[in-house]
Amino acid sequence: MGNMKRVSLMFIGALGPFRNHQLLIFCCDSLSDAEIVWCQEEPMNMGAYHYIAPRLGTAMRALDRGRTDDVKYVGRAPSAATATGFYQVHAKEQSELVQKAMQPQPISYPPS
């Protein structure tokens, strides 16, 4: 397998009311050595990151896997606008988000 890693994706279509706690615990438990990554298109100050991070942290603490700070964030940096407004820039950012979320190395935020 070289530097490839197993990847499991979970799509959460409806965040509220939040009924996914047991599902999060199952995912965190069944992938005990996995890096937990929240990936979103929206800038960090928009989208669901600030809503979901504490819930992921609760699931991780319940399994002794860490805390909210251990949830890695992949998405656009905080911004006043939801998108750049330029298709080429959007396409490049989109590609970078997917590449970063799937990279073999551990993710660090904020980016260096």
A tleap script that builds the chain and sets N, CA, C and O, in Angstrom:
source leaprc.protein.ff14SB
mol = sequence {
  NMET GLY ASN MET LYS ARG VAL SER LEU MET
  PHE ILE GLY ALA LEU GLY PRO PHE ARG ASN
  HIE GLN LEU LEU ILE PHE CYS CYS ASP SER
  LEU SER ASP ALA GLU ILE VAL TRP CYS GLN
  GLU GLU PRO MET ASN MET GLY ALA TYR HIE
  TYR ILE ALA PRO ARG LEU GLY THR ALA MET
  ARG ALA LEU ASP ARG GLY ARG THR ASP ASP
  VAL LYS TYR VAL GLY ARG ALA PRO SER ALA
  ALA THR ALA THR GLY PHE TYR GLN VAL HIE
  ALA LYS GLU GLN SER GLU LEU VAL GLN LYS
  ALA MET GLN PRO GLN PRO ILE SER TYR PRO
  PRO CSER
}
set mol.1.N position { 0.808 -1.206 0.000 }
set mol.1.CA position { 0.000 0.000 0.000 }
set mol.1.C position { 0.844 1.260 0.000 }
set mol.1.O position { 0.317 2.330 -0.307 }
set mol.2.N position { 2.114 1.192 0.324 }
set mol.2.CA position { 2.945 2.386 0.285 }
set mol.2.C position { 2.471 3.448 1.250 }
set mol.2.O position { 2.249 3.173 2.429 }
set mol.3.N position { 2.315 4.674 0.747 }
set mol.3.CA position { 1.876 5.764 1.623 }
set mol.3.C position { 0.368 5.993 1.548 }
set mol.3.O position { -0.124 7.027 2.000 }
set mol.4.N position { -0.363 5.043 0.984 }
set mol.4.CA position { -1.823 5.174 0.937 }
set mol.4.C position { -2.396 4.886 2.322 }
set mol.4.O position { -1.764 4.219 3.141 }
set mol.5.N position { -3.584 5.391 2.567 }
set mol.5.CA position { -4.247 5.115 3.829 }
set mol.5.C position { -5.697 4.766 3.558 }
set mol.5.O position { -6.280 5.176 2.554 }
set mol.6.N position { -6.261 4.005 4.469 }
set mol.6.CA position { -7.689 3.702 4.373 }
set mol.6.C position { -8.468 4.957 4.708 }
set mol.6.O position { -8.098 5.708 5.610 }
set mol.7.N position { -9.534 5.177 3.987 }
set mol.7.CA position { -10.343 6.372 4.201 }
set mol.7.C position { -11.801 5.958 4.366 }
set mol.7.O position { -12.328 5.178 3.572 }
set mol.8.N position { -12.435 6.476 5.383 }
set mol.8.CA position { -13.868 6.295 5.576 }
set mol.8.C position { -14.496 7.677 5.581 }
set mol.8.O position { -14.021 8.578 6.272 }
set mol.9.N position { -15.543 7.839 4.826 }
set mol.9.CA position { -16.234 9.120 4.751 }
set mol.9.C position { -17.612 8.984 5.363 }
set mol.9.O position { -18.282 7.966 5.196 }
set mol.10.N position { -18.026 10.016 6.072 }
set mol.10.CA position { -19.365 10.047 6.631 }
set mol.10.C position { -19.975 11.381 6.243 }
set mol.10.O position { -19.434 12.436 6.573 }
set mol.11.N position { -21.086 11.339 5.552 }
set mol.11.CA position { -21.799 12.552 5.153 }
set mol.11.C position { -22.929 12.773 6.134 }
set mol.11.O position { -23.750 11.881 6.351 }
set mol.12.N position { -22.980 13.951 6.728 }
set mol.12.CA position { -24.075 14.302 7.643 }
set mol.12.C position { -24.929 15.321 6.910 }
set mol.12.O position { -24.520 16.467 6.726 }
set mol.13.N position { -26.115 14.900 6.494 }
set mol.13.CA position { -26.981 15.745 5.686 }
set mol.13.C position { -27.812 16.723 6.492 }
set mol.13.O position { -28.105 17.820 6.016 }
set mol.14.N position { -28.193 16.354 7.687 }
set mol.14.CA position { -29.007 17.231 8.529 }
set mol.14.C position { -28.347 17.309 9.897 }
set mol.14.O position { -28.179 16.296 10.576 }
set mol.15.N position { -27.980 18.506 10.290 }
set mol.15.CA position { -27.271 18.678 11.556 }
set mol.15.C position { -28.190 18.881 12.751 }
set mol.15.O position { -27.798 18.609 13.886 }
set mol.16.N position { -29.381 19.344 12.513 }
set mol.16.CA position { -30.251 19.631 13.635 }
set mol.16.C position { -31.665 19.134 13.384 }
set mol.16.O position { -32.151 19.266 12.261 }
set mol.17.N position { -32.333 18.582 14.351 }
set mol.17.CA position { -31.774 18.314 15.675 }
set mol.17.C position { -30.699 17.233 15.571 }
set mol.17.O position { -30.809 16.304 14.771 }
set mol.18.N position { -29.665 17.370 16.388 }
set mol.18.CA position { -28.516 16.471 16.288 }
set mol.18.C position { -28.854 15.123 16.905 }
set mol.18.O position { -29.032 15.007 18.117 }
set mol.19.N position { -28.942 14.111 16.057 }
set mol.19.CA position { -29.269 12.750 16.508 }
set mol.19.C position { -28.195 11.765 16.086 }
set mol.19.O position { -28.433 10.558 16.055 }
set mol.20.N position { -27.023 12.271 15.763 }
set mol.20.CA position { -25.972 11.414 15.224 }
set mol.20.C position { -24.918 11.020 16.249 }
set mol.20.O position { -23.878 10.477 15.875 }
set mol.21.N position { -25.160 11.281 17.541 }
set mol.21.CA position { -24.151 11.006 18.552 }
set mol.21.C position { -23.718 9.538 18.542 }
set mol.21.O position { -22.522 9.248 18.546 }
set mol.22.N position { -24.671 8.621 18.529 }
set mol.22.CA position { -24.321 7.193 18.525 }
set mol.22.C position { -23.576 6.810 17.253 }
set mol.22.O position { -22.672 5.975 17.292 }
set mol.23.N position { -23.949 7.415 16.122 }
set mol.23.CA position { -23.245 7.150 14.865 }
set mol.23.C position { -21.800 7.646 14.945 }
set mol.23.O position { -20.882 6.966 14.486 }
set mol.24.N position { -21.600 8.820 15.521 }
set mol.24.CA position { -20.243 9.343 15.689 }
set mol.24.C position { -19.426 8.433 16.594 }
set mol.24.O position { -18.262 8.151 16.310 }
set mol.25.N position { -20.031 7.974 17.680 }
set mol.25.CA position { -19.323 7.068 18.592 }
set mol.25.C position { -18.956 5.782 17.858 }
set mol.25.O position { -17.839 5.286 18.008 }
set mol.26.N position { -19.876 5.237 17.070 }
set mol.26.CA position { -19.595 4.021 16.307 }
set mol.26.C position { -18.427 4.247 15.350 }
set mol.26.O position { -17.511 3.428 15.279 }
set mol.27.N position { -18.460 5.357 14.617 }
set mol.27.CA position { -17.392 5.640 13.649 }
set mol.27.C position { -16.052 5.843 14.343 }
set mol.27.O position { -15.037 5.310 13.893 }
set mol.28.N position { -16.034 6.605 15.429 }
set mol.28.CA position { -14.791 6.845 16.152 }
set mol.28.C position { -14.260 5.552 16.768 }
set mol.28.O position { -13.047 5.346 16.823 }
set mol.29.N position { -15.148 4.689 17.227 }
set mol.29.CA position { -14.738 3.444 17.862 }
set mol.29.C position { -14.260 2.425 16.831 }
set mol.29.O position { -13.257 1.748 17.057 }
set mol.30.N position { -14.957 2.307 15.711 }
set mol.30.CA position { -14.589 1.307 14.717 }
set mol.30.C position { -13.329 1.686 13.951 }
set mol.30.O position { -12.699 0.830 13.329 }
set mol.31.N position { -12.960 2.949 13.991 }
set mol.31.CA position { -11.742 3.419 13.332 }
set mol.31.C position { -10.811 3.989 14.397 }
set mol.31.O position { -10.445 5.163 14.352 }
set mol.32.N position { -10.436 3.156 15.341 }
set mol.32.CA position { -9.743 3.627 16.540 }
set mol.32.C position { -8.405 4.309 16.276 }
set mol.32.O position { -7.962 5.114 17.095 }
set mol.33.N position { -7.754 4.011 15.157 }
set mol.33.CA position { -6.472 4.660 14.881 }
set mol.33.C position { -6.590 5.757 13.829 }
set mol.33.O position { -5.583 6.270 13.340 }
set mol.34.N position { -7.816 6.110 13.487 }
set mol.34.CA position { -8.045 7.080 12.413 }
set mol.34.C position { -7.881 8.515 12.894 }
set mol.34.O position { -8.155 8.841 14.049 }
set mol.35.N position { -7.430 9.353 11.987 }
set mol.35.CA position { -7.418 10.792 12.205 }
set mol.35.C position { -8.830 11.281 11.882 }
set mol.35.O position { -9.370 10.954 10.825 }
set mol.36.N position { -9.428 12.059 12.782 }
set mol.36.CA position { -10.782 12.569 12.570 }
set mol.36.C position { -10.656 13.949 11.930 }
set mol.36.O position { -10.036 14.853 12.489 }
set mol.37.N position { -11.260 14.094 10.740 }
set mol.37.CA position { -11.145 15.324 9.957 }
set mol.37.C position { -12.535 15.831 9.608 }
set mol.37.O position { -13.371 15.076 9.113 }
set mol.38.N position { -12.781 17.107 9.866 }
set mol.38.CA position { -14.004 17.754 9.401 }
set mol.38.C position { -13.619 18.564 8.173 }
set mol.38.O position { -12.764 19.446 8.250 }
set mol.39.N position { -14.244 18.267 7.044 }
set mol.39.CA position { -13.946 18.956 5.797 }
set mol.39.C position { -15.206 19.656 5.320 }
set mol.39.O position { -16.270 19.043 5.245 }
set mol.40.N position { -15.090 20.932 4.999 }
set mol.40.CA position { -16.236 21.680 4.491 }
set mol.40.C position { -15.771 22.681 3.443 }
set mol.40.O position { -14.631 23.145 3.462 }
set mol.41.N position { -16.683 23.003 2.525 }
set mol.41.CA position { -16.391 23.991 1.476 }
set mol.41.C position { -16.385 25.408 2.020 }
set mol.41.O position { -15.595 26.245 1.583 }
set mol.42.N position { -17.261 25.675 2.967 }
set mol.42.CA position { -17.435 27.034 3.473 }
set mol.42.C position { -16.217 27.473 4.282 }
set mol.42.O position { -15.456 26.636 4.767 }
set mol.43.N position { -16.032 28.789 4.427 }
set mol.43.CA position { -14.980 29.280 5.317 }
set mol.43.C position { -15.225 28.790 6.750 }
set mol.43.O position { -16.346 28.433 7.112 }
set mol.44.N position { -14.172 28.779 7.545 }
set mol.44.CA position { -14.260 28.243 8.905 }
set mol.44.C position { -15.315 28.956 9.750 }
set mol.44.O position { -15.947 28.322 10.596 }
set mol.45.N position { -15.520 30.260 9.540 }
set mol.45.CA position { -16.490 31.000 10.333 }
set mol.45.C position { -17.913 30.862 9.798 }
set mol.45.O position { -18.831 31.495 10.319 }
set mol.46.N position { -18.104 30.053 8.780 }
set mol.46.CA position { -19.431 29.747 8.230 }
set mol.46.C position { -19.546 28.225 8.219 }
set mol.46.O position { -18.640 27.540 8.694 }
set mol.47.N position { -20.606 27.701 7.704 }
set mol.47.CA position { -20.709 26.248 7.667 }
set mol.47.C position { -20.915 25.655 9.048 }
set mol.47.O position { -21.245 26.372 9.993 }
set mol.48.N position { -20.725 24.361 9.166 }
set mol.48.CA position { -21.111 23.630 10.367 }
set mol.48.C position { -19.966 23.317 11.320 }
set mol.48.O position { -20.198 22.701 12.361 }
set mol.49.N position { -18.750 23.715 11.006 }
set mol.49.CA position { -17.610 23.309 11.830 }
set mol.49.C position { -17.796 23.636 13.313 }
set mol.49.O position { -17.600 22.768 14.164 }
set mol.50.N position { -18.168 24.859 13.625 }
set mol.50.CA position { -18.279 25.256 15.040 }
set mol.50.C position { -19.455 24.579 15.728 }
set mol.50.O position { -19.491 24.524 16.957 }
set mol.51.N position { -20.405 24.067 14.979 }
set mol.51.CA position { -21.526 23.317 15.553 }
set mol.51.C position { -21.118 21.865 15.794 }
set mol.51.O position { -21.430 21.302 16.844 }
set mol.52.N position { -20.431 21.263 14.843 }
set mol.52.CA position { -20.143 19.825 14.906 }
set mol.52.C position { -18.913 19.509 15.757 }
set mol.52.O position { -18.859 18.439 16.363 }
set mol.53.N position { -17.932 20.399 15.821 }
set mol.53.CA position { -16.682 20.104 16.534 }
set mol.53.C position { -16.904 19.687 17.988 }
set mol.53.O position { -16.320 18.690 18.412 }
set mol.54.N position { -17.721 20.399 18.774 }
set mol.54.CA position { -17.913 19.949 20.157 }
set mol.54.C position { -18.619 18.586 20.235 }
set mol.54.O position { -18.367 17.809 21.156 }
set mol.55.N position { -19.485 18.302 19.288 }
set mol.55.CA position { -20.176 17.012 19.281 }
set mol.55.C position { -19.211 15.878 18.922 }
set mol.55.O position { -19.283 14.793 19.499 }
set mol.56.N position { -18.319 16.130 17.979 }
set mol.56.CA position { -17.282 15.155 17.680 }
set mol.56.C position { -16.368 14.971 18.888 }
set mol.56.O position { -15.976 13.850 19.214 }
set mol.57.N position { -16.036 16.066 19.541 }
set mol.57.CA position { -15.201 15.992 20.738 }
set mol.57.C position { -15.847 15.166 21.836 }
set mol.57.O position { -15.162 14.400 22.514 }
set mol.58.N position { -17.166 15.310 22.025 }
set mol.58.CA position { -17.888 14.525 23.027 }
set mol.58.C position { -17.822 13.038 22.694 }
set mol.58.O position { -17.597 12.210 23.576 }
set mol.59.N position { -18.016 12.703 21.425 }
set mol.59.CA position { -17.936 11.295 21.006 }
set mol.59.C position { -16.525 10.761 21.227 }
set mol.59.O position { -16.357 9.628 21.676 }
set mol.60.N position { -15.516 11.561 20.918 }
set mol.60.CA position { -14.132 11.119 21.095 }
set mol.60.C position { -13.784 10.942 22.575 }
set mol.60.O position { -13.110 9.981 22.946 }
set mol.61.N position { -14.246 11.873 23.421 }
set mol.61.CA position { -13.995 11.739 24.867 }
set mol.61.C position { -14.675 10.496 25.426 }
set mol.61.O position { -14.118 9.816 26.288 }
set mol.62.N position { -15.880 10.196 24.937 }
set mol.62.CA position { -16.605 9.009 25.400 }
set mol.62.C position { -15.824 7.734 25.115 }
set mol.62.O position { -15.994 6.734 25.811 }
set mol.63.N position { -14.975 7.763 24.103 }
set mol.63.CA position { -14.177 6.595 23.721 }
set mol.63.C position { -12.717 6.733 24.128 }
set mol.63.O position { -11.886 5.907 23.750 }
set mol.64.N position { -12.399 7.771 24.895 }
set mol.64.CA position { -11.025 8.053 25.298 }
set mol.64.C position { -10.111 8.203 24.087 }
set mol.64.O position { -8.982 7.710 24.082 }
set mol.65.N position { -10.617 8.895 23.052 }
set mol.65.CA position { -9.866 9.111 21.805 }
set mol.65.C position { -9.288 10.512 21.707 }
set mol.65.O position { -8.579 10.815 20.747 }
set mol.66.N position { -9.568 11.358 22.658 }
set mol.66.CA position { -9.089 12.728 22.575 }
set mol.66.C position { -10.199 13.689 22.933 }
set mol.66.O position { -11.124 13.362 23.677 }
set mol.67.N position { -10.080 14.897 22.377 }
set mol.67.CA position { -11.076 15.940 22.663 }
set mol.67.C position { -11.298 16.771 21.400 }
set mol.67.O position { -10.782 16.436 20.334 }
set mol.68.N position { -12.052 17.837 21.521 }
set mol.68.CA position { -12.396 18.671 20.373 }
set mol.68.C position { -11.158 19.171 19.632 }
set mol.68.O position { -11.171 19.249 18.403 }
set mol.69.N position { -10.099 19.507 20.349 }
set mol.69.CA position { -8.873 19.998 19.703 }
set mol.69.C position { -8.226 18.951 18.801 }
set mol.69.O position { -7.401 19.292 17.953 }
set mol.70.N position { -8.591 17.686 18.973 }
set mol.70.CA position { -8.025 16.619 18.155 }
set mol.70.C position { -8.775 16.425 16.838 }
set mol.70.O position { -8.342 15.647 15.988 }
set mol.71.N position { -9.889 17.123 16.663 }
set mol.71.CA position { -10.621 17.085 15.389 }
set mol.71.C position { -9.902 18.032 14.439 }
set mol.71.O position { -9.762 19.219 14.734 }
set mol.72.N position { -9.450 17.521 13.313 }
set mol.72.CA position { -8.716 18.332 12.344 }
set mol.72.C position { -9.702 19.029 11.410 }
set mol.72.O position { -10.714 18.448 11.016 }
set mol.73.N position { -9.402 20.261 11.065 }
set mol.73.CA position { -10.252 21.057 10.180 }
set mol.73.C position { -9.594 21.203 8.814 }
set mol.73.O position { -8.425 21.572 8.703 }
set mol.74.N position { -10.376 20.903 7.776 }
set mol.74.CA position { -9.954 21.181 6.405 }
set mol.74.C position { -11.083 21.978 5.769 }
set mol.74.O position { -12.214 21.503 5.665 }
set mol.75.N position { -10.766 23.177 5.352 }
set mol.75.CA position { -11.756 24.044 4.729 }
set mol.75.C position { -11.117 25.392 4.447 }
set mol.75.O position { -9.922 25.595 4.662 }
set mol.76.N position { -11.917 26.278 3.976 }
set mol.76.CA position { -11.394 27.608 3.689 }
set mol.76.C position { -11.136 28.361 4.998 }
set mol.76.O position { -11.800 28.123 6.007 }
set mol.77.N position { -10.182 29.252 4.962 }
set mol.77.CA position { -9.882 30.091 6.123 }
set mol.77.C position { -11.070 31.014 6.398 }
set mol.77.O position { -11.884 31.240 5.503 }
set mol.78.N position { -11.190 31.555 7.619 }
set mol.78.CA position { -12.274 32.489 7.908 }
set mol.78.C position { -12.293 33.631 6.888 }
set mol.78.O position { -11.249 34.136 6.476 }
set mol.79.N position { -13.510 34.022 6.493 }
set mol.79.CA position { -13.665 35.044 5.460 }
set mol.79.C position { -15.022 35.713 5.604 }
set mol.79.O position { -15.951 35.137 6.170 }
set mol.80.N position { -15.130 36.925 5.091 }
set mol.80.CA position { -16.410 37.636 5.090 }
set mol.80.C position { -17.305 37.163 3.948 }
set mol.80.O position { -18.516 37.386 3.976 }
set mol.81.N position { -16.719 36.512 2.947 }
set mol.81.CA position { -17.475 36.039 1.786 }
set mol.81.C position { -17.498 34.516 1.761 }
set mol.81.O position { -16.540 33.867 2.180 }
set mol.82.N position { -18.590 33.953 1.270 }
set mol.82.CA position { -18.689 32.498 1.209 }
set mol.82.C position { -17.834 31.892 0.112 }
set mol.82.O position { -17.481 30.715 0.190 }
set mol.83.N position { -17.497 32.659 -0.897 }
set mol.83.CA position { -16.680 32.161 -2.007 }
set mol.83.C position { -15.885 33.328 -2.601 }
set mol.83.O position { -16.152 34.496 -2.319 }
set mol.84.N position { -14.912 32.976 -3.422 }
set mol.84.CA position { -14.056 34.008 -4.004 }
set mol.84.C position { -14.760 34.824 -5.078 }
set mol.84.O position { -14.440 35.997 -5.273 }
set mol.85.N position { -15.707 34.223 -5.772 }
set mol.85.CA position { -16.378 34.916 -6.862 }
set mol.85.C position { -15.750 34.659 -8.212 }
set mol.85.O position { -16.264 35.117 -9.232 }
set mol.86.N position { -14.647 33.936 -8.235 }
set mol.86.CA position { -13.969 33.600 -9.488 }
set mol.86.C position { -13.937 32.086 -9.630 }
set mol.86.O position { -13.424 31.388 -8.755 }
set mol.87.N position { -14.482 31.576 -10.729 }
set mol.87.CA position { -14.577 30.129 -10.914 }
set mol.87.C position { -13.218 29.445 -10.842 }
set mol.87.O position { -13.086 28.412 -10.187 }
set mol.88.N position { -12.213 29.997 -11.497 }
set mol.88.CA position { -10.894 29.363 -11.514 }
set mol.88.C position { -10.314 29.260 -10.095 }
set mol.88.O position { -9.733 28.235 -9.738 }
set mol.89.N position { -10.469 30.297 -9.303 }
set mol.89.CA position { -9.964 30.283 -7.924 }
set mol.89.C position { -10.768 29.275 -7.105 }
set mol.89.O position { -10.198 28.524 -6.313 }
set mol.90.N position { -12.086 29.256 -7.292 }
set mol.90.CA position { -12.940 28.301 -6.581 }
set mol.90.C position { -12.531 26.864 -6.904 }
set mol.90.O position { -12.402 26.038 -6.001 }
set mol.91.N position { -12.328 26.565 -8.184 }
set mol.91.CA position { -11.946 25.213 -8.606 }
set mol.91.C position { -10.602 24.815 -7.990 }
set mol.91.O position { -10.431 23.677 -7.555 }
set mol.92.N position { -9.657 25.744 -7.955 }
set mol.92.CA position { -8.350 25.467 -7.358 }
set mol.92.C position { -8.490 25.210 -5.861 }
set mol.92.O position { -7.912 24.255 -5.341 }
set mol.93.N position { -9.251 26.049 -5.165 }
set mol.93.CA position { -9.465 25.861 -3.725 }
set mol.93.C position { -10.154 24.533 -3.443 }
set mol.93.O position { -9.799 23.829 -2.498 }
set mol.94.N position { -11.141 24.195 -4.271 }
set mol.94.CA position { -11.884 22.942 -4.096 }
set mol.94.C position { -10.940 21.748 -4.213 }
set mol.94.O position { -10.988 20.831 -3.393 }
set mol.95.N position { -10.094 21.760 -5.220 }
set mol.95.CA position { -9.126 20.693 -5.425 }
set mol.95.C position { -8.157 20.593 -4.239 }
set mol.95.O position { -7.828 19.494 -3.792 }
set mol.96.N position { -7.709 21.732 -3.740 }
set mol.96.CA position { -6.795 21.747 -2.599 }
set mol.96.C position { -7.451 21.190 -1.342 }
set mol.96.O position { -6.798 20.505 -0.555 }
set mol.97.N position { -8.746 21.478 -1.146 }
set mol.97.CA position { -9.463 20.950 0.021 }
set mol.97.C position { -9.485 19.424 -0.012 }
set mol.97.O position { -9.191 18.774 0.991 }
set mol.98.N position { -9.828 18.862 -1.150 }
set mol.98.CA position { -9.904 17.402 -1.280 }
set mol.98.C position { -8.519 16.789 -1.094 }
set mol.98.O position { -8.374 15.790 -0.390 }
set mol.99.N position { -7.509 17.375 -1.716 }
set mol.99.CA position { -6.146 16.849 -1.579 }
set mol.99.C position { -5.680 16.882 -0.125 }
set mol.99.O position { -5.076 15.923 0.357 }
set mol.100.N position { -5.956 17.965 0.563 }
set mol.100.CA position { -5.519 18.078 1.957 }
set mol.100.C position { -6.262 17.087 2.847 }
set mol.100.O position { -5.659 16.466 3.722 }
set mol.101.N position { -7.566 16.933 2.630 }
set mol.101.CA position { -8.351 16.001 3.439 }
set mol.101.C position { -7.888 14.560 3.244 }
set mol.101.O position { -8.006 13.746 4.160 }
set mol.102.N position { -7.364 14.238 2.067 }
set mol.102.CA position { -6.965 12.870 1.753 }
set mol.102.C position { -5.462 12.634 1.855 }
set mol.102.O position { -5.001 11.529 1.568 }
set mol.103.N position { -4.693 13.628 2.253 }
set mol.103.CA position { -3.238 13.475 2.282 }
set mol.103.C position { -2.819 12.420 3.314 }
set mol.103.O position { -3.482 12.252 4.337 }
set mol.104.N position { -1.723 11.717 3.042 }
set mol.104.CA position { -1.259 10.688 3.967 }
set mol.104.C position { -0.676 11.252 5.268 }
set mol.104.O position { -0.721 10.582 6.300 }
set mol.105.N position { -0.131 12.473 5.232 }
set mol.105.CA position { 0.467 13.071 6.421 }
set mol.105.C position { -0.627 13.610 7.351 }
set mol.105.O position { -1.711 13.977 6.896 }
set mol.106.N position { -0.336 13.652 8.648 }
set mol.106.CA position { -1.303 14.257 9.572 }
set mol.106.C position { -1.574 15.710 9.190 }
set mol.106.O position { -0.697 16.393 8.660 }
set mol.107.N position { -2.771 16.167 9.457 }
set mol.107.CA position { -3.193 17.520 9.115 }
set mol.107.C position { -2.897 18.446 10.279 }
set mol.107.O position { -3.107 18.087 11.438 }
set mol.108.N position { -2.408 19.636 9.969 }
set mol.108.CA position { -2.209 20.628 11.022 }
set mol.108.C position { -3.022 21.873 10.652 }
set mol.108.O position { -3.064 22.280 9.491 }
set mol.109.N position { -3.660 22.461 11.653 }
set mol.109.CA position { -4.385 23.709 11.457 }
set mol.109.C position { -4.034 24.626 12.608 }
set mol.109.O position { -4.013 24.169 13.751 }
set mol.110.N position { -3.764 25.866 12.372 }
set mol.110.CA position { -3.821 26.534 11.091 }
set mol.110.C position { -2.671 26.077 10.190 }
set mol.110.O position { -1.634 25.619 10.669 }
set mol.111.N position { -2.878 26.212 8.867 }
set mol.111.CA position { -1.842 25.771 7.947 }
set mol.111.C position { -0.543 26.539 8.165 }
set mol.111.O position { -0.557 27.719 8.516 }
set mol.112.N position { 0.563 25.863 7.954 }
set mol.112.CA position { 1.845 26.530 8.140 }
set mol.112.C position { 2.348 27.141 6.849 }
set mol.112.O position { 3.420 27.744 6.828 }
savepdb mol mol.pdb
quit
